[in-house]
Amino acid sequence: MDVRNPWNGKSGRNGCFIKKQCAVSAFLVGMSLLAHAQKPAVPMSAALPDAIRSYLQVAVNNHTIAGAVTLVADRDHTVYLKGIGFRDQAANATMPADAMFWIASMSKPMTATALMMLVDEGEVKLDDPVEKYLPEFKGQMVRLTGAGSTQLVPPTHPIRVREILSHTSGLPFRSSAQPGALDLLPLKDAVHSFAAEPLTFQPGTDYVYSNEGLNTAGRIIEVVSGMPYEQFMQERLFDSLGMKDTTFWPNSEQIGRLAKSYKLDPQTKNLVDTPIDQLTYPLDDKMRRYPMPAGGLFSTAADVSKFCQMILHGGTFEGKRYVSPEAVHEMTSRQNGTLNATGYGLGWSISPGGAGHGGAYKNVMDLSLTEGRVFIFMVQQAGPWGTAQGDQMVPELERLAKDLVPLR
């Protein structure tokens, strides 16, 4: 993934280190120059060869994918938006450009952005202990295992808000209290179960990818804002940005546009449809299904691009500010230091010059912060790709996307 970050140091506590101040200043100046209204989309010239479509058609033909939607944009325009292949192979239904997808962990940057709104407003501080907002975390212990024994010890410090957003808190991926599907517990109950179990390492000493951390961030949003997490997301982010197809509960019309999920049959080498095993059906059931901040959203490529362009503009979209440039800089700066080869900010995957995130079923959003480019690849596929083209697909599509933007 072409996820890159303009500053590769680790953010300090209670604000930026002095050595970051120059980088922050440069970042803010650059972002302020970018913060202007979105212009209408300008389509690619019909005379240009469609390299993305040609490449993906081969993947459809050899059963690497059933279908996909690809979007490329600069800071202000959609340069490319096309579907290819099938939304539903059995029904011979082609993939529309406005197909719906379960975006899974691409939900994480959206949740982190919502929490940063409260940081901007002074309601939350990144270096505060989580227990300040969620008292159930008081007294949480750390489970240490070694030399054939396990012991519970106090944490060197209570987990911090910054750490739950950067996978450095010690919270595991999920709690033992969660059922097989991840959407069957109310957010309050799920987070209580996180607090009731020990941390897996001392906070700030390791990096372990954790749905629990971002779900806990969602619960902080609820407690601090005084409104349900999903309502905050809808009112403060989705409605305001015009993300009309982004939801935890796709309605009947949206389900009619939902791309079926597939996986490769290793024996036949054909794609077979498969349910989303982390979610509960029917997907529009608001009585039994609960919003999952770490990975519960459904959306379209066009909706996700609006969110991405807002980040590229330093927190503004069509003249409205959502988060500050400082908040964007915090989110898109590496927060896990040298704890892991994977660069991670606050809710965002990081590499030099950019930020992004993938989802469990192989969809990807990728922002080049330095070049002002958005790349979104929407596909719905479980398990390994199983083909050489699949393994190289995202890097190759990103290369082709990079070639498109200079033509604008």
Secondary structure per residue as TSV (DSSP state, phi and psi in degrees):
chain	resnum	aa	ss	phi	psi
A	1	M	-	360.0	137.6
A	2	D	-	-86.6	63.5
A	3	V	-	-104.1	118.5
A	4	R	-	-133.2	155.7
A	5	N	B	-131.6	134.8
A	6	P	S	-70.8	-17.6
A	7	W	-	-138.3	126.3
A	8	N	-	-106.6	15.3
A	9	G	S	-88.9	173.6
A	10	K	-	-95.4	132.7
A	11	S	-	-65.1	142.3
A	12	G	-	-85.6	176.7
A	13	R	T	-90.4	147.5
A	14	N	T	54.1	45.2
A	15	G	S	110.6	-177.6
A	16	C	-	-82.7	148.3
A	17	F	-	-66.2	156.5
A	18	I	G	-57.5	-36.5
A	19	K	G	-68.5	-13.1
A	20	K	G	-90.0	-14.0
A	21	Q	H	-62.3	-37.5
A	22	C	H	-66.0	-41.8
A	23	A	H	-63.7	-41.5
A	24	V	H	-63.7	-44.4
A	25	S	H	-59.6	-45.0
A	26	A	H	-63.0	-40.7
A	27	F	H	-60.5	-46.2
A	28	L	H	-65.2	-40.0
A	29	V	H	-62.9	-44.8
A	30	G	H	-62.4	-42.9
A	31	M	H	-68.1	-36.1
A	32	S	H	-64.9	-31.1
A	33	L	H	-72.0	-23.1
A	34	L	H	-88.9	-14.6
A	35	A	-	-80.5	77.8
A	36	H	-	-135.5	167.4
A	37	A	-	-65.1	148.2
A	38	Q	-	-68.4	138.0
A	39	K	-	-96.1	160.1
A	40	P	-	-59.0	150.6
A	41	A	-	-63.6	141.5
A	42	V	-	-117.2	114.2
A	43	P	-	-68.3	156.3
A	44	M	-	-65.3	146.7
A	45	S	-	-60.7	135.1
A	46	A	T	-64.8	-19.6
A	47	A	T	-77.9	-15.1
A	48	L	S	-78.9	139.0
A	49	P	-	-66.8	142.4
A	50	D	-	-94.1	84.5
A	51	A	H	-67.4	-34.5
A	52	I	H	-64.6	-46.9
A	53	R	H	-62.8	-43.4
A	54	S	H	-59.8	-43.6
A	55	Y	H	-64.3	-45.7
A	56	L	H	-73.5	-26.9
A	57	Q	H	-61.6	-37.6
A	58	V	H	-61.7	-40.8
A	59	A	H	-66.2	-34.3
A	60	V	H	-68.9	-45.3
A	61	N	H	-63.7	-35.1
A	62	N	T	-96.6	13.7
A	63	H	T	66.4	25.7
A	64	T	S	-72.3	-41.2
A	65	I	-	-133.0	154.9
A	66	A	S	-82.0	-40.4
A	67	G	E	-175.8	168.4
A	68	A	E	-162.6	164.6
A	69	V	E	-124.8	132.8
A	70	T	E	-120.1	135.6
A	71	L	E	-129.8	136.3
A	72	V	E	-128.8	135.3
A	73	A	E	-143.6	156.6
A	74	D	-	-98.6	-161.7
A	75	R	S	-66.6	-23.0
A	76	D	S	-126.6	-17.1
A	77	H	-	-130.9	147.8
A	78	T	E	-84.5	118.1
A	79	V	E	-90.2	-33.2
A	80	Y	E	-150.9	131.3
A	81	L	E	-153.1	106.2
A	82	K	E	-146.8	146.3
A	83	G	E	-100.4	156.8
A	84	I	E	-147.0	151.7
A	85	G	E	78.0	-142.9
A	86	F	E	-123.6	133.6
A	87	R	E	-72.8	-34.3
A	88	D	E	-145.3	107.8
A	89	Q	T	-64.5	-46.1
A	90	A	T	-61.5	-35.9
A	91	A	T	-87.5	0.3
A	92	N	T	55.4	34.4
A	93	A	E	-90.8	119.6
A	94	T	E	-71.1	160.0
A	95	M	-	-83.8	112.0
A	96	P	-	-80.2	158.9
A	97	A	T	-65.3	-23.7
A	98	D	T	-101.4	26.6
A	99	A	-	-61.2	146.1
A	100	M	B	-90.3	145.7
A	101	F	E	-138.0	148.2
A	102	W	E	-76.3	114.0
A	103	I	-	-89.4	-4.1
A	104	A	G	52.8	-126.0
A	105	S	G	-70.6	-5.4
A	106	M	G	-64.1	-11.4
A	107	S	H	-67.0	-27.9
A	108	K	H	-59.2	-48.7
A	109	P	H	-61.8	-30.1
A	110	M	H	-70.2	-41.7
A	111	T	H	-64.0	-43.0
A	112	A	H	-62.0	-39.9
A	113	T	H	-63.8	-40.4
A	114	A	H	-61.8	-42.6
A	115	L	H	-65.6	-36.6
A	116	M	H	-66.9	-23.1
A	117	M	H	-60.2	-41.7
A	118	L	H	-72.3	-30.2
A	119	V	H	-65.2	-45.0
A	120	D	H	-58.6	-35.9
A	121	E	T	-83.3	0.9
A	122	G	T	78.9	10.7
A	123	E	S	-85.4	-23.3
A	124	V	-	-136.1	144.1
A	125	K	-	-118.8	135.4
A	126	L	T	-61.4	-31.9
A	127	D	T	-98.6	10.7
A	128	D	S	-72.8	149.6
A	129	P	B	-68.2	142.9
A	130	V	G	-57.8	-33.6
A	131	E	G	-64.8	-16.8
A	132	K	G	-62.9	-34.0
A	133	Y	T	-100.3	-29.3
A	134	L	-	-127.4	90.6
A	135	P	G	-60.3	-19.4
A	136	E	G	-62.5	-16.1
A	137	F	G	-84.7	-5.6
A	138	K	T	-64.4	133.1
A	139	G	T	83.0	6.0
A	140	Q	-	-63.2	135.9
A	141	M	-	-101.3	174.5
A	142	V	E	-118.1	131.1
A	143	R	E	-92.0	117.6
A	144	L	E	-110.5	131.1
A	145	T	E	-121.8	133.0
A	146	G	E	-178.8	150.5
A	147	A	T	54.0	37.9
A	148	G	T	76.6	10.1
A	149	S	E	-134.9	159.0
A	150	T	E	-126.4	135.1
A	151	Q	E	-138.1	153.0
A	152	L	E	-102.1	128.8
A	153	V	E	-130.9	156.6
A	154	P	-	-67.1	151.8
A	155	P	-	-72.1	150.9
A	156	T	S	-65.8	-27.3
A	157	H	S	-156.0	151.6
A	158	P	-	-61.0	147.5
A	159	I	-	-59.7	143.5
A	160	R	B	-106.6	159.8
A	161	V	H	-57.8	-43.4
A	162	R	H	-57.5	-37.3
A	163	E	H	-74.7	-33.1
A	164	I	H	-71.7	-24.4
A	165	L	H	-83.5	-16.5
A	166	S	T	-116.7	10.7
A	167	H	T	62.7	30.4
A	168	T	-	-117.9	16.4
A	169	S	S	-84.2	-24.1
A	170	G	-	97.2	-7.0
A	171	L	-	-67.9	136.4
A	172	P	-	-76.0	-176.6
A	173	F	S	-66.2	-42.8
A	174	R	S	-153.6	160.3
A	175	S	-	-92.7	160.5
A	176	S	T	-68.7	-18.1
A	177	A	T	-78.6	-17.1
A	178	Q	S	-75.8	133.5
A	179	P	-	-68.9	-176.5
A	180	G	S	-55.6	-50.1
A	181	A	S	-78.1	151.6
A	182	L	T	-94.0	2.0
A	183	D	T	-115.7	20.2
A	184	L	S	-100.2	-3.3
A	185	L	S	-114.2	137.1
A	186	P	-	-56.1	147.5
A	187	L	H	-56.2	-41.8
A	188	K	H	-59.3	-44.2
A	189	D	H	-69.2	-40.9
A	190	A	H	-60.7	-44.8
A	191	V	H	-68.3	-35.3
A	192	H	H	-58.6	-38.3
A	193	S	H	-68.9	-30.5
A	194	F	H	-65.5	-43.9
A	195	A	H	-68.2	-25.2
A	196	A	T	-79.8	-11.9
A	197	E	S	-110.7	152.5
A	198	P	-	-67.9	154.5
A	199	L	B	-70.6	155.4
A	200	T	S	-91.0	-12.5
A	201	F	S	-160.7	166.0
A	202	Q	-	-63.8	132.0
A	203	P	T	-53.4	136.2
A	204	G	T	81.4	2.7
A	205	T	S	-106.4	-4.2
A	206	D	-	-156.0	173.5
A	207	Y	-	-129.2	118.5
A	208	V	-	-136.2	120.7
A	209	Y	-	-57.7	126.6
A	210	S	-	-139.6	114.0
A	211	N	H	-63.3	-33.7
A	212	E	H	-56.7	-39.9
A	213	G	H	-61.4	-48.9
A	214	L	H	-73.0	-30.2
A	215	N	H	-66.0	-37.6
A	216	T	H	-63.9	-38.8
A	217	A	H	-60.3	-39.1
A	218	G	H	-62.4	-37.2
A	219	R	H	-69.5	-35.6
A	220	I	H	-61.7	-41.2
A	221	I	H	-56.4	-43.8
A	222	E	H	-61.1	-50.5
A	223	V	H	-65.6	-43.8
A	224	V	H	-74.1	-40.9
A	225	S	H	-81.0	-22.5
A	226	G	S	76.9	13.9
A	227	M	S	-132.3	155.1
A	228	P	-	-54.3	143.7
A	229	Y	H	-50.7	-48.3
A	230	E	H	-65.3	-30.7
A	231	Q	H	-69.8	-42.2
A	232	F	H	-59.0	-47.3
A	233	M	H	-60.7	-43.1
A	234	Q	I	-65.8	-48.3
A	235	E	I	-77.1	-41.6
A	236	R	I	-88.4	-21.3
A	237	L	I	-123.5	-62.5
A	238	F	I	-67.7	-52.2
A	239	D	H	-61.4	-43.3
A	240	S	H	-66.2	-37.4
A	241	L	H	-80.6	-9.5
A	242	G	T	78.8	26.9
A	243	M	-	-85.9	74.7
A	244	K	T	-72.2	-18.0
A	245	D	T	-108.7	15.0
A	246	T	-	-100.5	120.7
A	247	T	B	-161.3	157.7
A	248	F	S	-86.0	-18.5
A	249	W	S	-131.5	88.7
A	250	P	-	-60.5	135.7
A	251	N	-	-80.9	-178.7
A	252	S	H	-62.0	-38.8
A	253	E	H	-66.0	-41.9
A	254	Q	H	-68.5	-37.3
A	255	I	H	-61.4	-32.2
A	256	G	T	-66.1	-18.1
A	257	R	T	-104.7	3.0
A	258	L	B	-73.5	127.4
A	259	A	-	-69.4	130.4
A	260	K	-	-66.9	150.0
A	261	S	-	-92.6	142.3
A	262	Y	E	-133.3	160.5
A	263	K	E	-143.4	156.0
A	264	L	E	-80.7	129.0
A	265	D	-	-82.0	114.5
A	266	P	T	-66.3	-22.5
A	267	Q	T	-81.3	-52.6
A	268	T	T	-84.9	-18.0
A	269	K	-	64.2	21.2
A	270	N	-	-104.9	159.6
A	271	L	E	-87.5	134.3
A	272	V	E	-120.7	142.0
A	273	D	E	-73.9	149.4
A	274	T	-	-146.9	142.6
A	275	P	-	-71.7	162.0
A	276	I	-	-75.4	106.4
A	277	D	T	-74.4	-10.6
A	278	Q	T	-92.8	-5.1
A	279	L	S	-120.3	166.6
A	280	T	-	-107.2	139.2
A	281	Y	S	-104.7	150.3
A	282	P	S	-72.6	149.1
A	283	L	T	-71.2	-17.7
A	284	D	T	-95.7	12.8
A	285	D	-	-82.5	99.1
A	286	K	T	-80.7	-9.0
A	287	M	T	-80.8	-37.2
A	288	R	T	-107.1	-23.5
A	289	R	-	-98.1	137.4
A	290	Y	-	-118.6	151.3
A	291	P	-	-67.2	138.5
A	292	M	-	-118.5	105.1
A	293	P	T	-57.9	-31.0
A	294	A	T	-80.4	-13.8
A	295	G	T	-179.1	32.0
A	296	G	-	-103.5	-2.0
A	297	L	-	-84.2	149.2
A	298	F	E	-111.7	147.9
A	299	S	E	-165.0	-179.5
A	300	T	-	-117.2	164.6
A	301	A	H	-60.9	-40.8
A	302	A	H	-65.1	-40.4
A	303	D	H	-63.5	-47.1
A	304	V	H	-61.6	-34.4
A	305	S	H	-65.0	-32.7
A	306	K	H	-64.2	-43.2
A	307	F	H	-61.6	-44.5
A	308	C	H	-64.8	-41.1
A	309	Q	H	-66.2	-32.8
A	310	M	H	-61.1	-42.2
A	311	I	H	-66.3	-42.5
A	312	L	H	-60.4	-30.2
A	313	H	T	-87.3	17.5
A	314	G	T	72.2	23.6
A	315	G	S	107.1	5.4
A	316	T	E	-119.1	155.2
A	317	F	E	-150.3	125.4
A	318	E	T	50.0	42.9
A	319	G	T	84.8	-4.2
A	320	K	E	-107.3	135.7
A	321	R	E	-91.4	133.7
A	322	Y	S	-107.4	-47.2
A	323	V	S	-137.8	160.6
A	324	S	-	-77.1	158.4
A	325	P	H	-57.5	-34.6
A	326	E	H	-63.3	-39.2
A	327	A	H	-66.1	-42.0
A	328	V	H	-61.7	-41.8
A	329	H	H	-62.4	-42.8
A	330	E	H	-60.9	-46.1
A	331	M	H	-64.0	-37.0
A	332	T	T	-100.4	15.3
A	333	S	S	-104.8	140.5
A	334	R	-	-62.0	124.6
A	335	Q	-	-107.1	-15.5
A	336	N	S	-98.2	13.0
A	337	G	T	50.9	-130.6
A	338	T	T	-101.4	18.0
A	339	L	S	-68.8	-22.3
A	340	N	-	-155.5	152.5
A	341	A	S	-65.8	-26.5
A	342	T	S	-77.3	120.7
A	343	G	E	-77.2	133.1
A	344	Y	E	-141.3	134.8
A	345	G	-	-98.2	-127.6
A	346	L	S	-110.2	91.6
A	347	G	S	83.7	-1.6
A	348	W	S	-125.5	141.1
A	349	S	E	-75.4	144.6
A	350	I	E	-131.3	139.8
A	351	S	E	-149.0	169.5
A	352	P	T	-54.5	121.2
A	353	G	B	92.7	-3.6
A	354	G	E	-162.7	-178.8
A	355	A	E	-151.7	158.2
A	356	G	E	-178.5	-165.3
A	357	H	E	-167.6	147.4
A	358	G	E	-104.6	171.4
A	359	G	-	-123.5	162.9
A	360	A	T	-58.4	-31.8
A	361	Y	T	-101.4	33.0
A	362	K	S	77.5	8.2
A	363	N	-	-77.2	156.6
A	364	V	E	-143.1	138.2
A	365	M	E	-124.3	137.6
A	366	D	E	-141.9	128.2
A	367	L	E	-115.8	127.2
A	368	S	E	-92.6	105.2
A	369	L	T	-70.2	-30.2
A	370	T	T	-82.0	-32.0
A	371	E	T	-103.9	-6.1
A	372	G	T	68.2	48.0
A	373	R	E	-128.4	142.4
A	374	V	E	-114.4	132.7
A	375	F	E	-127.0	125.8
A	376	I	E	-130.5	127.4
A	377	F	E	-123.2	113.6
A	378	M	E	-106.4	117.6
A	379	V	-	-145.2	161.8
A	380	Q	-	-133.5	82.9
A	381	Q	E	-139.0	127.2
A	382	A	E	-93.8	158.1
A	383	G	S	73.0	-173.9
A	384	P	-	-69.8	153.7
A	385	W	-	-59.9	-48.0
A	386	G	-	83.2	0.4
A	387	T	S	-134.8	155.3
A	388	A	H	-63.5	-38.4
A	389	Q	H	-64.8	-39.1
A	390	G	H	-60.2	-43.6
A	391	D	H	-64.2	-27.1
A	392	Q	H	-104.2	5.4
A	393	M	H	-64.0	-51.8
A	394	V	H	-63.9	-47.5
A	395	P	H	-58.7	-38.1
A	396	E	H	-69.7	-41.2
A	397	L	H	-64.9	-36.8
A	398	E	H	-66.1	-35.4
A	399	R	H	-63.8	-43.6
A	400	L	H	-66.9	-36.7
A	401	A	H	-64.2	-39.4
A	402	K	H	-62.5	-35.2
A	403	D	H	-68.3	-27.0
A	404	L	H	-72.5	-42.7
A	405	V	G	-63.7	-41.9
A	406	P	G	-60.3	-24.7
A	407	L	G	-67.1	-18.6
A	408	R	-	-76.0	360.0
